[in-house]
Amino acid sequence: MADLATEYPPVQHVLRDLSLAIDATGEGRAAARTVLTPSLVRDGEPVPGVLTTVVDALGGHLAMFAVAPDWMATGELTLHRWGTPTGTIAYDGTVLRRGRTLLVVRVTVVGDEGPVAAATMTFAILPRRGDTPVVDLTALGALPAGTTLVPEGPPAAPPDAPSSLSAALGYLVTTEGAEVAVTPYVRNSFGALNGGVVAGLAETAAIGAAGGVARQLTVHYLRQATVGPVVARRRALGALGGLDGIEVEVVDRGAGDRRCALATVLVDRAPR
């Protein structure tokens, strides 16, 4: 794990520009934190991808410990958001259930003003094979609570980097939704598009040029996006209670339009 902590994320990566740190807080629990710097905010709201990328990283961290020596694959991420965070954002993650084939993790999101969002993630538990990654949990188990397991940085953005995280991620809003390239900046440790970035792409596509805030986002992960560009195409489902229901299909155009994820998003076009 020491090698994993030093080799991933690389020097220039979204997790470093989020100044992400994950701390063990007890068995089946961990916490993360980020600070909402100007590059992470647009129109007073966190830019798409900020909350989902941290939730994905924290959930994956907890899942790795919970299923060892087996491995896992992310099946679903759901985020409900009712508030607008400011200042330092704290994320508290807990393993809710570890079954024979399924793992469930909950993450609560708290800003300076109190709780603003809650998320759940489900993981398929994959029995160990010859090519399953090996993690030294014995060494990690000796670490006291509060030890940072993911290096905080410093943020890796060069002086001429885009001022917005959305620009750094490479999200491009299109007439059909949004797209992003699979670059080292947004890859996970296996070389595919980071799961939180995929969720942020779906969020970007659903919001589109009209603007708004995603109040509920559910992403079903189907396959890894490895080639790119990764394209998110939105389809209107209808409106209810002032929220627009949007379905977003995420495909890997470079892999023959292979479907990678399917998301449902409720967008508030007039956030208060």
VENJOWO-V287703 format. One record per residue. N is the residue number from 1. SS is DSSP state (2 for helix, 1 for strand, 0 for the rest). PHI is phi as a letter, one per 30 degrees, with the letter a starting at -180 (none if undefined). D_FIRST is the distance of its C-alpha to the first C-alpha in whole Angstrom. Layout:
# VENJOWO-V287703
<<N & SS & PHI & D_FIRST> <N & SS & PHI & D_FIRST>>
This chain:
# VENJOWO-V287703
<<1 & 0 & none & 0> <2 & 2 & d & 4> <3 & 2 & d & 5> <4 & 2 & d & 5> <5 & 2 & d & 6> <6 & 2 & d & 9> <7 & 2 & c & 10> <8 & 0 & b & 10> <9 & 0 & d & 12> <10 & 0 & d & 15> <11 & 0 & e & 17> <12 & 0 & c & 20> <13 & 0 & a & 18> <14 & 2 & e & 20> <15 & 2 & d & 17> <16 & 2 & d & 17> <17 & 2 & d & 21> <18 & 0 & d & 21> <19 & 0 & h & 19> <20 & 0 & d & 17> <21 & 1 & b & 15> <22 & 1 & c & 13> <23 & 1 & c & 14> <24 & 1 & d & 14> <25 & 1 & b & 17> <26 & 1 & l & 18> <27 & 0 & d & 17> <28 & 0 & i & 17> <29 & 1 & b & 18> <30 & 1 & a & 16> <31 & 1 & b & 18> <32 & 1 & b & 18> <33 & 1 & a & 20> <34 & 1 & b & 22> <35 & 1 & c & 25> <36 & 0 & d & 28> <37 & 0 & d & 29> <38 & 2 & e & 32> <39 & 2 & d & 30> <40 & 2 & c & 29> <41 & 1 & b & 32> <42 & 1 & b & 35> <43 & 0 & h & 38> <44 & 0 & i & 37> <45 & 1 & b & 34> <46 & 1 & e & 31> <47 & 0 & d & 31> <48 & 0 & e & 29> <49 & 0 & j & 26> <50 & 2 & d & 25> <51 & 2 & d & 25> <52 & 2 & d & 23> <53 & 2 & d & 20> <54 & 2 & d & 19> <55 & 2 & e & 20> <56 & 2 & d & 18> <57 & 2 & d & 15> <58 & 2 & d & 15> <59 & 2 & d & 17> <60 & 2 & d & 14> <61 & 2 & d & 11> <62 & 2 & d & 14> <63 & 2 & d & 14> <64 & 2 & e & 11> <65 & 2 & d & 11> <66 & 2 & d & 15> <67 & 2 & c & 15> <68 & 0 & e & 13> <69 & 0 & d & 13> <70 & 0 & d & 15> <71 & 1 & b & 15> <72 & 1 & b & 17> <73 & 1 & b & 19> <74 & 1 & d & 20> <75 & 1 & c & 24> <76 & 1 & a & 25> <77 & 1 & b & 25> <78 & 1 & b & 28> <79 & 1 & b & 28> <80 & 1 & c & 32> <81 & 1 & b & 33> <82 & 0 & c & 36> <83 & 0 & b & 35> <84 & 0 & c & 34> <85 & 0 & d & 32> <86 & 0 & b & 32> <87 & 0 & i & 30> <88 & 1 & d & 27> <89 & 1 & c & 26> <90 & 1 & c & 24> <91 & 1 & c & 22> <92 & 1 & c & 21> <93 & 1 & c & 20> <94 & 1 & b & 21> <95 & 1 & d & 20> <96 & 1 & d & 24> <97 & 1 & a & 24> <98 & 1 & b & 22> <99 & 0 & c & 25> <100 & 0 & d & 25> <101 & 0 & b & 24> <102 & 1 & b & 24> <103 & 1 & b & 21> <104 & 1 & b & 23> <105 & 1 & b & 21> <106 & 1 & c & 23> <107 & 1 & b & 23> <108 & 1 & c & 25> <109 & 1 & b & 26> <110 & 1 & b & 28> <111 & 1 & c & 30> <112 & 0 & e & 32> <113 & 0 & c & 35> <114 & 1 & k & 33> <115 & 1 & d & 31> <116 & 1 & b & 32> <117 & 1 & a & 30> <118 & 1 & b & 28> <119 & 1 & b & 26> <120 & 1 & b & 25> <121 & 1 & b & 23> <122 & 1 & c & 23> <123 & 1 & b & 21> <124 & 1 & d & 22> <125 & 1 & d & 20> <126 & 1 & c & 20> <127 & 0 & e & 20> <128 & 0 & d & 18> <129 & 0 & b & 19> <130 & 0 & d & 19> <131 & 0 & c & 17> <132 & 0 & d & 14> <133 & 0 & e & 11> <134 & 0 & c & 9> <135 & 0 & b & 6> <136 & 0 & d & 6> <137 & 2 & d & 8> <138 & 2 & d & 10> <139 & 2 & d & 8> <140 & 2 & d & 7> <141 & 2 & d & 11> <142 & 0 & d & 12> <143 & 0 & d & 12> <144 & 0 & d & 15> <145 & 0 & e & 16> <146 & 0 & j & 16> <147 & 0 & d & 13> <148 & 1 & d & 12> <149 & 0 & c & 9> <150 & 0 & c & 10> <151 & 0 & d & 12> <152 & 0 & d & 16> <153 & 0 & k & 17> <154 & 0 & d & 20> <155 & 0 & e & 21> <156 & 0 & c & 21> <157 & 0 & d & 25> <158 & 0 & d & 27> <159 & 0 & e & 31> <160 & 0 & c & 32> <161 & 0 & d & 30> <162 & 0 & e & 32> <163 & 0 & d & 32> <164 & 0 & c & 31> <165 & 2 & d & 28> <166 & 2 & e & 30> <167 & 2 & d & 31> <168 & 2 & d & 28> <169 & 2 & d & 26> <170 & 0 & j & 29> <171 & 0 & d & 31> <172 & 1 & c & 34> <173 & 1 & d & 37> <174 & 0 & b & 39> <175 & 0 & d & 43> <176 & 0 & c & 41> <177 & 1 & l & 38> <178 & 1 & a & 35> <179 & 1 & a & 33> <180 & 1 & a & 30> <181 & 0 & d & 28> <182 & 0 & c & 25> <183 & 0 & c & 24> <184 & 2 & e & 20> <185 & 2 & d & 21> <186 & 2 & b & 21> <187 & 1 & d & 18> <188 & 0 & d & 15> <189 & 0 & d & 12> <190 & 0 & c & 15> <191 & 0 & j & 18> <192 & 0 & c & 20> <193 & 1 & d & 21> <194 & 0 & e & 19> <195 & 2 & d & 20> <196 & 2 & d & 21> <197 & 2 & d & 23> <198 & 2 & d & 25> <199 & 2 & d & 26> <200 & 2 & d & 27> <201 & 2 & d & 29> <202 & 2 & d & 31> <203 & 2 & d & 32> <204 & 2 & d & 33> <205 & 2 & d & 35> <206 & 2 & d & 37> <207 & 2 & d & 38> <208 & 2 & i & 39> <209 & 2 & d & 41> <210 & 2 & d & 43> <211 & 0 & i & 41> <212 & 0 & k & 40> <213 & 1 & b & 37> <214 & 1 & d & 35> <215 & 1 & d & 35> <216 & 1 & b & 34> <217 & 1 & b & 31> <218 & 1 & b & 30> <219 & 1 & c & 28> <220 & 1 & c & 28> <221 & 1 & d & 26> <222 & 0 & c & 27> <223 & 0 & a & 25> <224 & 0 & d & 23> <225 & 0 & c & 25> <226 & 0 & c & 24> <227 & 0 & c & 27> <228 & 0 & i & 29> <229 & 0 & d & 31> <230 & 1 & c & 30> <231 & 1 & c & 33> <232 & 1 & c & 34> <233 & 1 & c & 37> <234 & 1 & c & 39> <235 & 1 & b & 42> <236 & 1 & d & 43> <237 & 1 & c & 44> <238 & 1 & k & 46> <239 & 1 & b & 46> <240 & 1 & a & 46> <241 & 0 & h & 47> <242 & 0 & i & 46> <243 & 1 & c & 43> <244 & 1 & c & 43> <245 & 1 & d & 41> <246 & 1 & b & 39> <247 & 1 & c & 38> <248 & 1 & b & 35> <249 & 1 & c & 34> <250 & 1 & c & 32> <251 & 1 & b & 32> <252 & 1 & c & 30> <253 & 2 & d & 34> <254 & 2 & d & 32> <255 & 2 & c & 32> <256 & 0 & i & 35> <257 & 0 & i & 35> <258 & 1 & d & 32> <259 & 1 & d & 32> <260 & 1 & c & 28> <261 & 1 & a & 29> <262 & 1 & b & 32> <263 & 1 & b & 32> <264 & 1 & b & 35> <265 & 1 & b & 35> <266 & 1 & c & 38> <267 & 1 & c & 39> <268 & 1 & c & 41> <269 & 0 & d & 43> <270 & 0 & b & 44> <271 & 0 & d & 42> <272 & 0 & c & 43>>
